[in-house]
Amino acid sequence: MTEQALIETIVAQVMSRLMTSASPAPANSVAKSAIRLDVKVVTEDTLDASVNGHSVVEVGKRTIVTPTGRDWLRRRNVELIRGKSSTSTAATGPATSDGVAIIQSSSEAVEKVLDQFNSTAGWQPERVAGRDDSVRSAVNAVNRDASPVIVFSSEPEAVVCEANRNPKVRAAVVDDVAAVGRVKDSMQGNLFVISPANRSFFELRYLLHSLV
């Protein structure tokens, strides 16, 4: 073999190695295709109709994913990520705030759990003097698209009844995590009223986590 042919052979081998190491894209980047869902509530039906083989679903920071939706994602091993609201929503729609907890009736457990959620999730506690004030504050929070909106009241049924007179409000009393799931699935609830009586810190924390 001539010196020139040897040089060309070496160059070809080096180029072949470089091409082999540089050309293939990482497997994960090819396999993980994402879809963005710009809706307020994501249900099992929403995912069935939209995902179509994607392995990542992106939703807005305040989008509600129902329990059946989360089960759907787990069954199909689809990753859920939260991002910012869409540009069009941010430009034309109302500003979205963090969760609001309206406190008409309180307890040691309520104060402790709200202190935790205020520091970790940015929830805004709002203290009111009576039932009428709690209804007024809750309706205002729903109208400015705060999510979630929670009322702690010793009169939960009355608060729900009065708040639901506003056409934008879908309020319900919730006593446990199962009730939260039913309210989200059946009526896309946006106002959750809780009686603080005889509730432990851990019970309330579990309940509030299910509302996020």
C-alpha positions, 0 to 999 in steps of 0.5 A: 500500500502506498503512503497516500493510500495509507493516509486516505485509509486512516482518514476514512477510519477516523471520519467513520468513528466520528460520524458513528459517535456524533450522528445518532440522537439520544434514544430518549430525545427521539422516544419522548414526544410531548403534547401541550394541553391548554385546558383548565381541567384534564380528564381521562376523556381529554387524554384519550382524545388528545395524547395519541401515542405521545409519551409526555403531556404538558399542562399549565401550572394551575391546570387541574388533572382529575384522579381518573386522568392521573390513573390514565397517565400511570397506566400508560406510563405517560409523564406529566409536566407542568409549565407556564400558561400559554402565551395567548392565555397570558396575553388576553386572559385574566391573571392566574393567582396561587391557591386561596384559603379563606378562613371563617372557622379555624383550629390548630390543625388548620393553622399548621397545615396552611402555614405549610402550604403557604410556604411551599405552594404560595397559597394566600390565607384570607381571614374573614369574620362571618359567612357572608364575608367568606362567600364574598371572598370565595366568589371573588377568588373564583372570578379572578381564576385563583386555583384552588379556592378553599373555605374553612367554615363551620357552616359549609353547606350554607356557604356552598348554597350561597356561593353557587348562586354565582353562575361561575362558581361550582362549589361543594362540601368535601370531607375526604379525598374521595369527595374531592375526586368526585367533585372534580370529575362530575362537576369540575368544581372550583370551590371546595368548602371544608369543616375544620371540626375534629380534623387532624393535621395529617388528615387536612394535609392529605385533603389539601394535597388532593386539591392541588 
